[in-house]
Amino acid sequence: MEPRDYEVIKIEGEYAYLREIGREDEDSIFIAMALLPQGIDVGTKLHYEMLEYTIIGG
C-alpha cells in the first residue's frame, strides 16, 4: 500500500475514525487505538507508511 496521510475525525472507545487528507468525499476508516501512536486526539494528522502510523501534525 502506498503512503497516505489521514486526519482523526472521531474517537469512540477503542477505535479512531480516520479520513484521508484531500479526499473528503470518501468514507472514513476505523482502526484500533492500539495501532496508533500515543497522544492522538480529534484533529491529529497521521502519516501511514510501511504498516506504521506517525504523527505529522494536529
Residue pairs with C-beta under 8 A, 6 or more apart in sequence:
1 48
3 47
3 48
3 49
4 20
4 47
4 48
4 49
5 20
5 21
5 22
5 45
5 46
5 47
5 48
5 56
6 18
6 19
6 20
6 21
6 29
6 45
6 46
6 47
6 48
6 53
7 18
7 19
7 21
7 43
7 44
7 45
7 46
7 58
8 16
8 17
8 18
8 40
8 41
8 42
8 43
8 44
8 45
8 46
8 58
9 17
9 18
9 19
9 28
9 42
10 16
10 17
10 28
10 42
11 17
11 33
11 40
11 41
11 42
14 32
14 33
14 34
15 30
15 31
15 32
15 33
16 30
16 31
16 33
16 36
16 40
17 28
17 29
17 30
18 28
18 29
18 30
18 31
18 46
19 26
19 28
19 29
20 26
21 45
33 40
35 53
36 46
36 53
37 46
37 53
37 54
37 55
39 55
40 46
40 55
40 58
41 58
43 58
44 55
44 57
44 58
45 55
45 56
45 57
45 58
46 53
46 54
46 55
46 56
47 53
47 54
47 55
47 56
